[in-house]
Amino acid sequence: MAAIVSKNVDLELPMPTDIGNEPSPQDASIVVPVLPRTQEDDPALHKAESFRVGLARYGANHRKALLVLADVFIAAVATLSASFLAISFFGKNSAELAELTILAILLWPFVFATQDLYQSIHIQRRSEEWRRVLTAGLYGCAAIAAISAVLAIPISRAWLVGLGVLTVGITLIEREFVRLHFARARGNGEITRKVILIGHGHESSELDRYLLASPHLGYQVTERVNTPQNSAEVLALLEVARTSMVTGAIIASGEQDCALSNDLIRALSREGIYVQVSSSMQDIASRRVQTAPLGGFPMMRVTPSIRTGWRSLLKRVFDLLVALCALVLLSPLLLLCALVLRITSGRTVLFRQTRIGRNGVPFTMFKFRSMVANAEDLLADLQDQNEAAEPMFKMSDDPRVTPFGKFLRTTSIDELPQLINVVRGEMSLVGPRPATAAEATQWEPAMLDRLRAQPGITGYWQIHGRFTSTLEEYLRLDMYYVDNWSLLTDSIILLKTVPAVIRRRGAA
């Protein structure tokens, strides 16, 4: 429980299992300190604080300096390559390009800095960093053209275009290696940011679990503190932040009074501590969220996920082309599986089952048969061994599955006939898990939104381990896909499905 005492202004912290428990009134014994300690009031505290902040900044600045040097090297390689191509293929004068070459090499790091390309938050996010690198490439070429015009330096358009393409292309490759290096260093604990997690409800508990499960992000939660309820608790929290030598604070905003939250953020910022405020929104893709102040109020705007018009047409064309090509390329494998099933089972090779499609329209889904003939009759006797939430049924060692059927399931080959459903327009390559009528009857009204999308052969539930997912988890993953769909998302899921199948992740 959170208890604040006057001696040393210490804050007793809850263990992770205590997070989410409200402190009772008798436990919250608070004595207001007589005088708050600040850096200005206490020279020793100021010295310790300066050491903590300086140590953290030294590491960050050291990495930033290395990144700037790498960008200068990349700019030199790209600029010299563009000059070489202009001289070799376009007959440009090397003397005329010498001044532009020096100008470009020195200019690029400054252009990158204007796009915040040396901020760690953008290095971690690939899509954001790519956008900023492309923008920097356009701005850099425009700046070089403007400076050359002012200084009356002749410039070649071919050289300028080549410079922009080479700089952007090589920089993107360089940043990919940098991102992988930083991710590996954070995962190994070589680069960490010690933070204090502030909150005591569901939101802070979810944040805590996520950070513990995501070492690649580089966050080390050293202290977990309940949400302060008054100014005295804010001061006690600051003391915890000082003694634990943290460089960052994460606040669960949904559990914080607005005025007190402002006081807390100001106090932490005065100590040189970076503050991150969480949002109560969950399962909304970050690309859909933008900061958009409304007057004097900081607001977040969520753009709608549009599934109609040209986007829907493009998805259908993509599905059709890929499905047709896959059917042609995989036809020998499909025929071989059908032949083996015919010989070993002596009956129809395809299993047909009614599933619920887009807008609630039922359709017949195809799969290769993987069970014995009387599988449905045996189901009632196996219900007590069900390892999934009803109405789903899963068994890690289902006796109804034939030996060849087990091979088909573990390799996901049994699902390949669903390519026929894709061609017929009943399914998509990527989408929510196709549900049975029995499952759909148990959904909450909000879950019916998943029927806005075409069911898919693969999806988030597939690449996250479909056999280990609970009913609630697979529904949540489906809803995340429906809410945040894009063609880029489909492509990423398809690419991740291949290694998931190879590792037999989630296979049953």
N, C-alpha and C positions, 0 to 999 in steps of 0.2 A: 504494500500500500504506500501511497505517496504521503510521507510525513516530513514536514519542514521544521527544523529546530534552530534556535538562534546560534548555538555553538558552531562556529566555522561555517554557518549558513549552508549545511549539507542537505542534500535531497536524497532520501532513501529511494532507490530505484526498484521497480518491479522486475521480476524475472520474466522471460518470454511467456511462460504459462500464465502469468498474472495479467497479461495485457488484455484489456477488455473488461476487467472487473472495476466497477465503480467504487471509490473509497467511501467508507461510511463516515458520517459526521464526526463520530467519536475518534476515528483514526486520523482525521485531518487536523491535527493540532498545529496551529500556526502562531509563531511569535514574530512580529514585525521587527526586523533589524533596525537598530538606531540610525546607523549611517550606511548607505550603500558604498561599496568599494568600486571605484572606477579607475581607469588608467590615469586620469588626471590627478586623482586624489592620492594615489599610492604609487610612488616611483618604482618600487620593487615589482609591483604588479605590472606596470607599464613595461619594465625591462623583460619580464617573463613573457608578457604578451607579444612584445616585439620579436623575441626569439622564436616563439611558436609560429607566428605569421611569417617571419622571415625564412624559417626553415622550410615551410611549405611552399613559399613563393620561389625559393632557390631551386627546388626540384622542378617546379613548373616552368620557370624561366630558362633553366638549363635545357629542358626538352624543347621549349619553344625556339631557343637559339639554334639548336641542331636542326630543327625543321626549317628555319629560315635559310640556313646554309644549304640544306638539301634543295630548297626551292631555287636558290641562286644558281646552284649547279645545274638543275634541270633547265632553268631559263637560259643558261649559257649553252647547253647542248642543243636546245630547240632553236635558239637564235643563230648559232653557228651553222646548224644544219639547214635552216631556211636560207641563210646567206650563200651557203655552198650550192644549194639547188638553184637559187636565182642566178648565180654566176655561171654554173655549168649548163643550164638548160635555157636560160633567158638572156644570156650574154650581158648581164649587168656588170657594172664597174665595181671592183672590190673596194676601191678607195671611197666610192660614194656610200657603200654599205657599212663602212667601218664605224662611222659616227652613230648610225642607227643601231648597230649591233651593241655597242657599249651602252647606249641609252636604254635599249630594251632589257639588257641584263640587269641594270640597276633599277629599272622601273618596276619589274614584275613583283618583287616582294612587297613593295608599297601598295600595289594594286590588290594583292592578295590580302593584305592587312585591312584594307577598306571593306573587304567582304567578310571580315572576322574569320578568316581561314586558319588562324592560329589559336582559336578558342577550342578547347577540348570537347565542348558539347557538339560542335559541328564535325569534329573528326570522328566521333562515335557514330554519327548518323550518316550513312552512305548517301541516301537520296538528297539530303540537304547539302552535303558537301559537294556533290556533283553539280547541283544547281548553282552553287556559289562559285565553283571553279569555272563553269561555262560563262557566268555573268562577268567574272573577273577577266576572262579571255576577251570578251567583247569590249569591256571598258579599257583594257590594256591596249588593244589595237587602236581604239578611238583616241586614247591619250597620245600614243606614239604618232598617229597621223596629225593630231592637232599641234603637238610640239614641233614636228618637222615642218609644218606649214608656217608656224611663227618664226622659227629659226632659218627658214628658207633652205631646208635640207631636202634635196630630191628624194622621193620615196617610190619604190616599186610596189604596185598593187599585188603582183604575184608574190613578192617577198612578204608583204604584210599578211596576206591570206595564209601563206605557208607557215608564217610565224605563229599566227593564232591557232591553227589546227595542230601544229606540232607541240606548242606549249600546253594547250589544254589536254591533248591526248597523253603526252608523257607525264604530265602532272597527275592525271587521274590514275595512271598506273603506279606512280610513286606513292600517292596517298593511299592506295589499296594496300601496299606493303606496309606503310606506316600504321594503318588501321589494324592490320593483322598483328603487327609487332606490339602495339599498345594493348590489344585485346589479350594477347598471350601474357604480356607482363602483368596486366591486371589480374588475370586468372591465376598466375603464379604468386600473387601477392607482392610483386616487385613495385607496382605502382598502386597505391591505395589512398583514399581520402577518408580520414577518420571523421565520422559524423555522429551527431546526436539526433535520435528520433524522438519527436515530441508528439504525443497523442496517447490515448488510452482506449480507443474503441476499435470497431471492425476495420476502419480504414488504415489505422496505424498497424494493426496486426497483419493485414494483407501486405502492406509495404515491407514490414519486417520479414515476413516469409519470402517475399519476392527477392529482396536483397540478399538474404541468406542463400537462396537457390541460384543467384546470378553473380558469382564471383568475377565473371568477365567484365562487369561494370566497374569494378574497382572500389566499391563502397564498403567500408568497415564500420558497422554500427557499434560504437564503443559504449554508448549509454542509451538507455530507453527510459524516457521520463514522461510522466503523466502530463496532460494538458494543464498549464497553470490557470488558476481561477481568479487571481488577483495580483496586484503589483508585487506583494511580498514573495509570492511564488515565482514570479518572473525573475526577481533578484536572486533567489535561490537557484533557479535554473541556470542563470549566468555563471554562478559559482561552479556548478557542475561542469559547464562548458569550459571554464578556465582550467580547472584541475585535471580534466581529462584530455586537454590539449587537442581538442577537435578543431578542424578547419572548416567544417560545414554543418548545417542544421537542416533537417527535413521536418516540415510541419504538416500534420494532417489537418488541412484547413477546415474540413467539415465538422471538426470538434472544437473549434476555436471561436470565441467571441471576437467580433470585428474590431472593436476599439482595442481590446487587449492584444489581438493579433498584431495590430500596427505597432503597439508599444514593444512587443516582443521582437519583431523584425528590426525595428530601429536599434534596440539594445544589442542584438546580436551583430548587426552591421557595424556598430561602433567598436565592437571587439575585433573587427576584421574577419568575421565568420560569414562565409557565403551561406545564403538562405535559399532553400528550395521549398516552395509551397505546393503541396499536392492538390489535385482536383478530385472532387467527389465523383466525377464521371469515370466510368469503367467501360472497357470493351469498345472504346471509340478510337479508331486509328488516328495517330498523331498528325498525319497529313491532312485530316479533315478539320483539325482544330487550329484556329488562328486567334491571336490576341487582337481585339478590336474594341478600344475604349469607347464607352458610351458616356459622353460628357466627361465628368470627373471620376466615373466609376470604371475600374479595370474589368473588362469583360472578355469572355472567350466565345468565339463564334464557331459553330459546328456546321460545316457545309453539308447539304443533303447528298445522299448516295443515289445517283440517278441510274436506273436500270432500263430506261426506255430510249427510243430514238436510235441514233447511230451507234451508241454504245451497245445496245442489245443486238443490233444487226451485226456489228463487228464481232461480238462474242459468238453469235450463231455461225458466222462464216469461219471463224477460227476453229470452233468445235467440229464443223463439218469437214473441213480440209484435213485436220489432224486425225479424225476418226477414220476417214476413208483411206488415208495413207497408212494408218496403223493396221487396218483390216487387210490391206494388200500385202504389207510387209510381214505381218504375223500369220498370214493364211496357212503356211506350212505347219506352224506350231499349233494353230487351231484345229487343223485337219488331223494332226497326229493325236492330239488330246481326245478328239471325238472318236477316233478309231480305237484308242485304248479303252475308253469308257464303254464303247459298244461291245468290245470283246470281253471285258471284265464284268460288266453289269448286264449286258444283253437287253438293254431297254433304251428309251430315248435319252440322249446325252445332255439335253438342256433341261434345267430346272426352271420352271415358270412360277412366278409369285406376283400377286397384286400388290403394288406399292402406291403411295400417294404422291402425285406429281405437283407441278406448279399450279397454283390457284385451287388446290384440292382435287384436281382431276386424277382419277385412278388410271394406272397403266400396268401393263404386264412387263415385269423386269426379267431379263434372262441371265442365267448363270450356268456354268458347267455343274453337273450333278457331282456332289462330293459325299453323299450319305447313302445309306442302305435304302431299299425300296420302301420299307414301312417306318421311316424315320418319324413321321408325324404321330403314328400310333404309339411309339415308344417315348414320346416327349413327356407324357403325363407321369410316367414312372421316374423321370429324371428331374422333376421340378425342385425337389428338395436339395439337389446338388447345383442349383443355379448360382453362378458367381457374379451375375449382373443384376441390376435393379429391374424389377418387372415393369413393363411387359416384355423387356428384352430377355433373351436366354443365351447364356454363354457358359461353356465348360472348357477348361484348359485341356482336358482329355476326354472328349465326347465319344462314347462308344459307338455312336451311330455313324461316325465318319469312317469311310473306307480308307485303306492304305494309300491308294492313288489319290483319293479325295483329300487326304491330309497334305499330300505334296502340293496339290492344286491350291489349297488354302494358304499354306505357309509361303508360297511364292506369289499369291494373289492372281494366279492364272485363271482361277475359277471366275473372276470378275470380268475377264476380257470380252465375253459375249455381250456385255453391256455397251460395247461400242456400237452394236446394232441399235440399241435404244437411243444412242446419241445421234446416229444417222437419221433415225425416224423422228427426231425432235422431241423425244420424251424425256431425255436426260441430257446433261452437259458433262463435259470432261471434268470440270471442277464445280462443286456445289455442295449443298447440305446433304447429309446422309439420307438416302431414300427411306422413308419411314413406312411401316406397315399401318394398316387401318387401326389395329389394336393399340399401337403406340400413340397415334394421333388423337384417339379418344381420351387419353389421359393427359394431354397437354393443357397447360394453363392458357387462357385467352391470348396472353402476350406472345406465347410461343407460336401461334398461328402465323405470325409474320414471316416465319421461315419458309412458308409456302409461296412467298413472293418470288422466290428464286427457283430455278430449275434444279432438281436433285442431281448430284454428281457422282461419277465413278470414284473420285477421290476428293479430299477436302482437308480442312484443318483437323478434323477428327481422325483422318488417316495418318497424317504425318506426326501427330502427337501420340500415337499408340492407341488404335481403336479398341483393342481388347482390354486395355487397362482403364479405359474411360468409363465413368459412371454415366447413368442416364442424364443427370443434371449437367455433367461436364460436356458431354457430346452435344447437348442442346445449346449450351453456352457458346461452344465453339462454332456451331452452325449459325447462331444469331450474330456472332462477331463477323462471320463471312458475309451474311446477308446485309448487315449494316455498313460494311466497309469494302464492298466488292469493287474491283477494278480489273482490267485486263492484265495489268502488271502483276497483281496479286495472283491471278490464275496461273500466269507463267511461273511465278516463284513456287507455288504449291506443286505444280507439275514437276518442276526440277527437283524439289525436295522429296517427291513421292518415290523417285527412282532409288535413292540411297535407303529410304525407309523400307522399301520392299526387299532390297538386297540384304539389309540387316535383319529382315523379317520382323521389323518392329510392329507390334500390335497384331501380328498374325495369330489366327486362331484355327 
